[in-house]
Amino acid sequence: MNIPEVIKVGGVLYKVVFTHDISESETWTGCCVFSKQEIRIKPDMGKEYTEEVFCHELVHAIAKQATVEFGEHEEVIVDSLGKVLQQVLNDNKF
């Protein structure tokens, strides 16, 4: 899968940025900064894991634009959907 530089989600353009400036936690490998319309991903990770992180953060962006709230289980749900999204995109040559 080719990770785009910009992706449109629900009419909003999100810039995909590879940076170490992720967020509050040193262990995070990505984040979605809604106020800046950015999906941030740490650089220098393996291809498959980078794709997984991108898809995870893309699901966050999709949920935000669709005004879907997952409650206290958000990360578990987003992680599961992100992994399936990665598989769908890769298996269908996106």
NUSE-934265 format. One line per 2 residues: number of its first residue (from 1); their letters; for each residue x, y, z of N, C-alpha, C. Coordinates in steps of 0.02 Angstrom, whole numbers, plus 32768, in hexadecimal, padded with zeros to 4 digits. Example, Ala and Ser with C-alpha at 12.3 -4.5 7.8 and 13.67 -1.06 7.14 Angstrom:
<sites>
1> AS> 8294,7EE4,8186,8267,7F1F,8186,8294,7F5B,8186  8282,7F90,8162,82AC,7FCB,8165,8285,8002,818A
</sites>
This chain:
<sites>
1> MN> 802A,7FC5,8000,8000,8000,8000,802D,803E,8000  8019,806F,7FD9,803C,80AF,7FDA,8016,80DE,8008
3> IP> 8037,80F6,803B,8018,8125,8069,801A,816A,8049  7FE0,8189,8041,7FDE,81CA,801F,7FF8,8202,804B
5> EV> 800B,8239,802B,8021,8275,8050,7FE5,829A,806C  7FAC,8294,804A,7F6D,82B3,805F,7F35,8282,8051
7> IK> 7F04,827E,807F,7ECB,8253,8075,7E8C,8278,8089  7E58,8272,8060,7E18,8295,806E,7DEA,8266,8094
9> VG> 7DD2,827E,80CC,7DA6,8257,80F7,7D69,8282,8106  7D2F,826D,80EE,7CF2,8291,80FC,7CF4,82DB,80E8
11> GV> 7D16,82EA,80B2,7D1A,832F,809B,7D53,8357,80B9  7D79,8339,80E5,7DB2,835B,8106,7DF3,833C,80ED
13> LY> 7E22,8366,80DB,7E64,834E,80C6,7E91,8346,8103  7EAB,830A,810B,7EDB,82FB,8140,7F20,82F3,8121
15> KV> 7F50,8318,813A,7F95,8311,8123,7FB5,82D7,814A  7FDA,82AC,8127,7FFE,8276,8149,8046,828C,8152
17> VF> 805A,828E,8192,809C,82A9,81A4,80C4,8274,81C7  8101,8269,81B1,812F,823B,81D3,815B,8265,8201
19> TH> 8152,825B,8243,8174,8284,8274,817A,825F,82B7  81AA,8275,82DF,81B0,825A,8323,8184,8281,8353
21> DI> 8167,82B8,833D,8139,82E1,8365,80F4,82C3,8363  80EA,828F,838B,80AB,8269,8388,8079,8283,83BB
23> SE> 8088,827F,83FA,8058,8295,842C,8076,828C,8471  804A,827F,84A0,805D,827C,84E6,8088,8241,84F9
25> SE> 8082,820B,84D6,80A3,81CD,84EA,80DE,81BB,84BD  8115,81A8,84DB,8150,8192,84B6,8143,8150,8492
27> TW> 8112,8129,84A9,8106,80E7,848B,80D7,80EB,844E  80B5,8123,8444,8088,8129,840B,80B1,812B,83CB
29> TG> 8096,810B,8397,80B7,810B,8356,8090,8134,8323  8057,814F,8337,8030,8179,830B,7FFA,819D,8332
31> CC> 7FDE,81D0,8314,7FA5,81F3,8332,7F80,821A,82FC  7F43,822A,8309,7F1B,8252,82DC,7F0D,8294,8301
33> VF> 7F26,82CB,82E5,7F1D,830D,8303,7EE4,832F,82DD  7EA8,8328,82F7,7E6D,8340,82D4,7E6F,838C,82C8
35> SK> 7E87,83B1,82FA,7E87,83FA,82F4,7EB5,8413,82BD  7EE7,83EB,82AB,7F15,83FE,8275,7F0B,83D5,8236
37> QE> 7EDA,83A9,8238,7ECB,837B,8201,7F0A,8357,81EA  7F2A,8336,821B,7F68,8312,820D,7F64,82CB,8229
39> IR> 7F7E,829D,8202,7F8C,825A,821A,7FD8,8257,8221  7FF0,824E,825E,8038,824D,826B,804E,8205,8277
41> IK> 8085,81F3,8258,80A1,81B0,825D,80EC,81B6,8269  8105,818E,8299,814D,818E,82A4,8171,8172,8267
43> PD> 81A8,8190,8254,81CF,8176,821B,81F9,813A,8231  8218,811B,8200,8249,80E6,820B,822D,80A6,822B
45> MG> 81EE,8098,821C,81D1,8058,8232,81CC,802B,81F5  81C1,7FEB,81FF,81B9,7FBD,81C8,817C,7FCE,819E
47> KE> 817D,7FB9,815F,8147,7FC9,8130,8102,7FB2,8149  80FC,7F74,815C,80BB,7F5A,8172,80A2,7F7C,81B1
49> YT> 80D0,7F88,81E0,80BB,7FA9,821E,80A8,7FF2,8210  80CB,8014,81E4,80BA,8058,81D1,8074,805A,81B2
51> EE> 8065,802A,8187,8023,8024,8169,7FEE,8019,819F  7FFD,7FEF,81CF,7FCE,7FE1,8205,7FC0,8020,822E
53> VF> 7FF4,8045,823D,7FEB,8083,8263,7FC2,80B5,823B  7FD1,80BC,81FA,7FAB,80E9,81CF,7F61,80D7,81CF
55> CH> 7F52,8097,81C5,7F0C,8081,81C3,7EE9,808D,8206  7F0C,8081,823C,7EF0,808E,827F,7EDD,80D7,8286
57> EL> 7F0B,8103,8274,7EFE,814B,827A,7EC9,8163,8248  7EC7,8143,820E,7E93,8152,81DD,7E4E,8141,81F8
59> VH> 7E48,810A,821C,7E08,80F8,823B,7DF4,812D,826F  7E24,8147,8294,7E14,817D,82C3,7DF8,81B9,829C
61> AI> 7E17,81CB,8264,7E00,8203,823C,7DBA,81F6,8220  7DAE,81B9,8208,7D6C,81A7,81ED,7D37,81AD,8224
63> AK> 7D46,8192,825F,7D16,8196,8297,7D08,81DE,82AA  7D3B,8208,82AC,7D33,824F,82BD,7D06,8271,828A
65> QA> 7D14,8267,824A,7CED,8288,8216,7CA5,826E,8213  7C9B,8230,8228,7C58,8212,8229,7C35,821E,826B
67> TV> 7C56,8240,8299,7C3E,824D,82DE,7C29,820D,8302  7C53,81DA,82F9,7C4A,819A,831B,7C76,819A,835A
69> EF> 7C58,8188,8392,7C7E,8183,83D0,7C7C,813B,83E8  7CB8,811F,83F6,7CBD,80DA,840B,7CC1,80D2,8456
71> GE> 7CC3,8109,847A,7CC5,8105,84C3,7D06,80EA,84DE  7D02,80C9,8516,7D3E,80B2,8539,7D64,807B,8514
73> HE> 7D46,805D,84E2,7D67,8028,84BC,7D82,8040,8479  7D89,8082,8472,7D9C,809F,8432,7DDC,8081,8415
75> EV> 7E11,807C,843B,7E50,8064,841F,7E4C,801C,8409  7E27,7FF2,842C,7E20,7FAC,8419,7DF8,7FA7,83D8
77> IV> 7DC3,7FCD,83D2,7D99,7FCC,8396,7DBF,7FE8,835B  7DE0,8022,8364,7E05,8042,832E,7E3F,8015,8318
79> DS> 7E60,7FF4,8346,7E97,7FC7,8335,7E7E,7F8D,830B  7E46,7F6F,831E,7E29,7F37,82F8,7E14,7F4D,82B2
81> LG> 7DF1,7F85,82AD,7DDB,7F9E,826C,7E17,7FB2,8241  7E4A,7FD0,825F,7E86,7FE4,823A,7EAA,7FA8,821C
83> KV> 7EAE,7F71,8241,7ED0,7F36,8227,7EAA,7F17,81ED  7E68,7F16,81F1,7E40,7EFC,81BA,7E44,7F2B,817E
85> LQ> 7E43,7F6D,818A,7E4A,7F9D,8153,7E8C,7F94,812F  7EC2,7F8A,8155,7F04,7F7D,8137,7F01,7F40,810A
87> QV> 7EE4,7F0B,8121,7EDE,7ECD,80FA,7EB6,7ED9,80BB  7E7E,7EFC,80C0,7E53,7F09,8086,7E79,7F32,8052
89> LN> 7E9A,7F67,8068,7EBE,7F93,803A,7EF8,7F6E,8018  7F1D,7F47,803F,7F55,7F21,8022,7F3E,7EEA,7FF3
91> DN> 7F0C,7EC4,8007,7EF5,7E8C,7FDE,7ED2,7EA3,7F9E  7EBA,7EE0,7F9E,7E98,7EFB,7F63,7EC3,7F2E,7F3E
93> KF> 7F04,7F2E,7F4E,7F37,7F55,7F29,7F2A,7FA1,7F28  7F16,7FBD,7F62,7F0E,8006,7F66,7F51,8026,7F74
</sites>
